[in-house]
Amino acid sequence: MATVYLGLGSNLGDRRKNIAKALTLIAEKVGDVIKVSGFHETEPWGFHSTSYFLNVAAIVETNLQPINLLHITQEIEKETGRREKSANGAYKDRIIDIDILFYDNQIIESPDLTIPHPLLHKRAFVLQPLVEIAPDFVHPVLERTVRELFCS
């Protein structure tokens, strides 16, 4: 059983409902949702939009291998209403976004998946909800706790 840390965000439609539906599907298809942060409203990051995001972080226990977890979370995004992923590094408004932040203490670098998430330490909208539920988790590459990353 692996412990995974997910970041979820939505800035279109009923944002709370979108995240709640995604969390329900995660519980059904991924594993036990152990802990979920509160909702955090944030400005869009990496692109201009007038629609603010709601973000949460979740801790989930799963038997899925990392690549299978990626595929299932992408299926959940589609089932929740997301029609397309960002292309060529261009971000845009989205009904739901699910990022794998950590998978236990594993470091994975492949063409399809990088864990820990390569930008999480630069994103307050990820760190703020994550510090709420896992402040002492140590980033396996940067060797700093989530709290230290958030406060720096």
Buried (B, 14 or more C-beta within 10 A) or exposed (E): EBBBBBBBBBBBBEBEEBBBBBBEBBEEBBBEBEEBBEBBEBEBBEEEBEEEBBBBBBBBEBEBEBEEBBBBBEEBBEEBBBEEEEEEEEBBBBBBBBBBBBBEBEEBEEEEBEBBBEEBBEBBBBBBBBBBBBBEBBBBEEEBBBBBBBEE
